Amino acid sequence: SIPTSPLVTSEFPGTEWTFFSGKKDSKFSETWKFVTDPDTKTSYIACTGQPYGYIRTKKLFRNFDFGLEWRFPKDENGNSGVLLFTSGDDRIWPTSMQVQLQQPLAGSSFPSGSAKSANELRNVPMLSRPVNQWNKCLISAREGTVTIVVNDQKVGAVQGCQPLEGAISLQSEGSEIHFRNIWIREYPAKTEPVGKAESRREMRNQRIPKPKLFLTLRETVQFSK
């Protein structure tokens, strides 16, 4: 089996993440911090929710399983989300496929910016746990099909996502939110090697010649009688 890799370490943001804010000249440390709870010794990322913006991975991902846990410590209508396949210019909000973590609508998914998809996930049931309790989200992407599971309940799948490759981002969207246990498992792209693809095309383009009828002179004379 393919192992998982942590996306956050104590050196956060480290070399894995970059930062964008909708407020000019705002600093990373004003919004995002790596925190260790002195009582439980549990480490997590604390996001103040202000100003609006996001952190995104420097690496691009296409086929993967992505997991995290999140909680809103105070806000019953807390809002945030995961932005898959983040592409193009940094802005509020970039081209991406949004997976909502908003407290009442966690698991909803729809395209943002110039992104497209064959369907969306809207009006999902309430799957989030009460305020200040940790929730789990598992997202699987396979060649543009995204499947979402919240707290062990499958929400559904979004198909035909375009783009189908990009960075993964976490939103700062007005509410304090905590993230922990952020990991990824990558899978190879399902593409056919160039040599095999060309070979298949050549075989399709080849025409099998029709068999020719060869007759001897005697057979020709007999046939004409």
Residue, then its C-alpha position, 0 to 999 in steps of 0.5 A: s500500500i502507498p504510505t501517507s505523508p504529513l503536510v504540516t510539521s513543527e516548522f510550519p509553514g516550512t517549505e511545503w506551504t505558501f501564503f496569500s492574503g486579501k489584505k495588502d502587506s498582512k503578515f503570515s503570523e497575524t493569521w496562521k500559527f502552529v500551536t501545541d496545547p499545553d494540557t493535551k500536548t496536541s499540535y494544530i494550526a490555528c487560523t484567526g479567520q482574518p483577513y480573508g485568504y488562504i495557505r496553499t501547498k507549493k506542490l501540485f496534486r492530481n490523484f490523491d487521498f487527503g485528510l485532515e481534522w478541523r474544529f471551530p472553537k467558538d463560532e456555530n456558523g464558522n466558515s472555512g474550506v479546502l480548495l482543491f486544484t488551486s490554479g492561476d492567480d492568487r485572489i479571493w477566491p482562486t480557480s479551484m474546487q471548493v470543499q466546504l467546512q462551514q459548520p452547517l454545510a460541511g462536505s458541500s462542494f462546487p467550482s470557484g473562479s474559472a473551475k468547472s465540474a459536471n455536478e455539484l454537492r449542495n444542500v448536504p445534511m448536517l454532519s459537523r459535530p458541535v462547536n469545539q469538537w474535532n471533525k474529520c474530512l477525507i477527500s479522494a481525487r481520481e482523474g477529476t472525480v472528487t469523493i468527500v467523506v465527513n465524519d465517516q459519512k460519505v457526502g457524495a462525488v463531484q465529477g468532471c473537475q477542471p482543472l484536475e491538478g493543482a495546489i491544495s489550499l486551506q481558507s481563512e474565511g472570517s472564523e477562527i478555525h483549527f486544523r490538525n493531522i493533515w496528510i496526503r497519499e499520492y497516486p500516479a496519473k492514469t496515463e498511457p505511455v506515449g509509445k503504446a498510445e502511438s502503437r494503438r493509433e497505428m493499428r487502428n489506422q492500418r487497413i487489412p487488404k482484401p484477398k485477391l483472386f488468382l486463377t490459372l489460365r485453364e481455370t479462366v477458360q473453364f470459368s468463361k464457358 
